[in-house]
Amino acid sequence: MTDFKPIPGGVLAAKDFVAAAVHCGIKKDKLDLVMIHSLRPAAAAATVTQNKFRAAPTYVTQEAVADGNAQTIIANSGNANCATGEQGLLDAWRMAALAGNATGVEATEVIVCSTGHIGDLLPMDKVEAGIAEAAAKLSRDNAELAARGIMTTDSYPKSCAAEFEVNGVTCRIGGIAKGAGMIHPNMATMLCFLCTDVAIDAKLLRQLLVDCVEHTFNCITVDGDMSTNDTVAILANGAAENETLVYLEDKGSDAFQAALRYVCTELAKMIAFDGEGATKAVTIRVTEAESFEEARAVAKGVANYNLCKCMFYGMDFNWGRVAAAIGATLLDVDPARISIEIQGIRAWHRGVPERFDLQAARQLLRDREIFVKISLGKGDAEATVWTCDLTPEYITLNAEYESAEPA
Amino acid sequence: MTDFKPIPGGVLAAKDFVAAAVHCGIKKDKLDLVMIHSLRPAAAAATVTQNKFRAAPTYVTQEAVADGNAQTIIANSGNANCATGEQGLLDAWRMAALAGNATGVEATEVIVCSTGHIGDLLPMDKVEAGIAEAAAKLSRDNAELAARGIMTTDSYPKSCAAEFEVNGVTCRIGGIAKGAGMIHPNMATMLCFLCTDVAIDAKLLRQLLVDCVEHTFNCITVDGDMSTNDTVAILANGAAENETLVYLEDKGSDAFQAALRYVCTELAKMIAFDGEGATKAVTIRVTEAESFEEARAVAKGVANYNLCKCMFYGMDFNWGRVAAAIGATLLDVDPARISIEIQGIRAWHRGVPERFDLQAARQLLRDREIFVKISLGKGDAEATVWTCDLTPEYITLNAEYESAEPA
């Protein structure tokens, strides 16, 4: 068998997890509060944004997973609880206490996330009522609702799940994520919640999550803007009752790793391709680099170069903009060793421009999926970055956004 | 008196310089070739893009100024002569030889610049005829025409001139520049040509130009995209007949430095504020930084954050996006020491969000000129960066661009 198999069930595909999503009134008329809960103690890990202006809940989340355990996730949309000073931190801790109380766990076992407008205090009365309501509605049936509940400008709910085997025992992992602007994770606002029933040591869980995020969520970009609230969190409750995975070398660790990578890759691609206003799904693959980091930096340079993004939108085969973007990274790359291919058409090969049929090439850009391949001619490392085009709709969406009166 | 005085005359304000601009047929029906020539030998300096995929002419220009002398500038628009391989380099050298021959100087005394589409070979027959025509039309009266001749998507010609005194002798400096997309000089395609009649040693000229570019052209950004062709070049022909400036400490060096800074600042601001599709002129000032470099990096981080650029366009007082942009630079800054002000309204002060009238604040964003002030609370260095908003027109302009069939 392969290492894993895609399955339905979304974020609740694994055993002994429940979820709920409610409208508590932060937003006008959309779901704005999601709760996910493990029915048994769970190992936990999380990575949060590196933004220096990061939001209050990211501090609470780091505290929650510091001991390797957490059992409840509470997340609101419509308000980022960022740049809210001392009060914002108190509010984030209060969310943890309320959600913990409602689900029968300590406040320090609660992962807290917020996404939305920066600079306003949370309406805590609404949040408090919402947490009580969500806890009352926790159920195995709410996977789809939870995926909808964390959406902001996403055009569709994003979830994915897979099953895999550890020593003959079937385990499951499922996740949900939201984008869709301000996506340049490092981490960059994207949120992703993963629930697995594999039994795994918290240290190994953390190691595998960090590595996975580097190759998935940290390989996507919508607009190059790093957010203040990004969080990827995972709960592993052991309900599958496999022999606990402790070391990377343990039999089954590779299967879990593969399933985790698959789910995160799918969710990351959904986020990138569903960027605000996007009309194109762009994959940029860089090969023959000296390191994964170098390959990713070149790919991200192209992915974030506005003139390339406009070209994908405009469907012009202006490969020179890709060359300019590579050069603009200021990395130690040599045009005389580089090859550039778009939709399988080689435009530049090791210092020499190639002849091709421009009309035919242009036609290939009418596909929704765009593939750019760049070979650096230096080594054997590679990386793939996923992104979208830049469209007038992105700007309209982000320009029409109206800040609300401060609370 | 002040150090310098603005004067008319553009790029030909200084003595013994002539210019011409012609249409040679690279573009459909616009001026596409400009020649500037000093009637006497001149000290020369130039800075070119750091882009690794930089265009062929930038190599020729570096060679030309390596010995500190140059006398003629030849520049075409409509074709960047970039990513053109060996033939591109030969073509750039041929442009130098043709322009040198036409103006009676060695090929190595010619600064060559190109701007336009990347990846196509220059139509050298047209360029050759154009250079001959331009040389025949060289005149003191063509300052305005030269400014128009280097325009690509600029909405208006950009020129500026000033006079200053060196030991009682009046000297002049004038310049022209072009933007308007792909502007993130480092150098990032902007071109700027400066002509001065001050007598100055080539070494000092170079030192002052490099320093000036750091604080002017390297402080502007339109879209964060670094171009392959950027060049700032200066010719100093000594026609003012002042005592030659040799050292920074020489009397009059400061006056020249001030006039140079003034002309370059004005041209840089014109480029930034005339970004493709721009509706806003945005100035970002960062103070209390540890170094100029740190201050500039924070200012550029905000200037290039697409969500901030959209906010300026949308005129929403969403100051949290400025906070997010500062944090996303990943520099060692502390929100608890930072202050953020937009249009004089303080929104965040040393860790605490401030109360303000959102409607009144929003009203202030209706101005064309937007001022953002950020204090880092760390040191006493500062920097100013000039930029514009990001608009649907930018994308339309860059998406509708059509590559021509390869030659």
Interface residues (C-beta under 8 A of the other chain):
Chain A: Q50 N51 K52 F53 R54 A80 C82 A83 T84 G85 E86 H117 I118 G119 G181 M182 H184 N186 D223 G224 D225 M226 S227 T228 N304 Y305 N306 L307 C310 M311 Y313 G314 D316 F317 N318 W319 G320 R321 A323 A324 A325 I326 G327 A328 T329 L330 L331 V333 D334 P335 A347 W348 G351 V352 P353 R355 F356 L358 L390 T391 P392 Y394 I395 T396 N398 A399 E400 Y401 E402 S403 E405 P406
Chain B: Q50 N51 K52 F53 R54 A80 C82 A83 T84 G85 E86 H117 I118 G119 G181 M182 H184 N186 A188 D223 G224 D225 M226 S227 T228 N304 Y305 N306 L307 C310 M311 Y313 G314 D316 F317 N318 W319 G320 R321 A323 A324 A325 I326 G327 A328 T329 L330 L331 V333 D334 P335 A347 W348 G351 V352 P353 R355 F356 L358 L390 T391 P392 Y394 I395 T396 N398 A399 E400 Y401 E402 S403 A404 E405 P406
